[in-house]
Amino acid sequence: MPLSDPQKTQIQDGFARLRHAMQPASLAFYEAFFRRRPDLRPMFRDDLAGQGMRFMATLGLVVDALDTPEMLADRLAELGRGHAALGVQAEHFAPMGEALIETLQAEFGPEFTPEAEAAWRAAYAEVARQLVASGHLA
């Protein structure tokens, strides 16, 4: 991922704080996502708590691999193919990214600086790009 060292540090430090609020943050994330795209709710399991924790676990893998993104390539390819099988489309990633940013803003408040937001947006954009490419999502 084309992130600077300060951007990586901002993401890693932020996620370290987020680890202490995984469950509520994951639920807030899906609430924010479904406000943007209520039509996509049927694509998800009823167990949003479990789904949210899986999302946060994957986010943790991404954060842990910021310095070695090649270590994540196979996992992202697998996720891309899995998302394709579920009917996910490329256009679904933008509202998901916005939901992530909203969740982080709510969690961190004024500590979520414009620089931190830019770092998270850059990391998310790269992950979404890889998922779309590996899943051949339209």
LINNOR-V438145 format. One record per pair of residues at least 6 apart in sequence whose ideal C-beta (glycine too) atoms are under 7 Angstrom apart, sorted by the first residue. I is the first residue (numbers start at 1). J is the second residue. If there is no record, write none. Layout:
i:j
I:J
I:J
//
This chain:
i:j
1:66
1:69
1:123
1:126
3:66
3:119
3:122
3:123
7:119
7:122
8:66
8:67
10:115
10:116
10:119
11:63
11:66
11:119
11:120
11:123
12:63
12:66
14:104
14:108
14:116
15:60
15:63
18:25
18:107
21:107
22:53
22:56
23:49
23:53
25:103
25:107
26:52
26:53
26:55
26:56
27:48
27:49
27:52
28:103
28:106
29:52
29:55
29:99
29:100
29:103
30:48
30:51
30:52
32:99
32:102
32:103
33:95
33:96
33:99
34:41
36:95
36:98
36:99
37:95
40:92
43:86
43:87
44:51
45:51
58:79
61:72
61:75
62:72
62:123
62:127
65:71
65:72
76:127
76:130
76:131
76:134
77:134
79:131
80:130
80:131
80:132
80:133
80:134
80:135
81:134
81:135
83:131
83:135
83:137
84:135
84:136
84:137
88:137
89:137
89:138
90:132
90:137
90:138
93:128
93:132
97:124
97:128
100:124
101:117
101:120
101:121
104:112
104:120
105:112
//
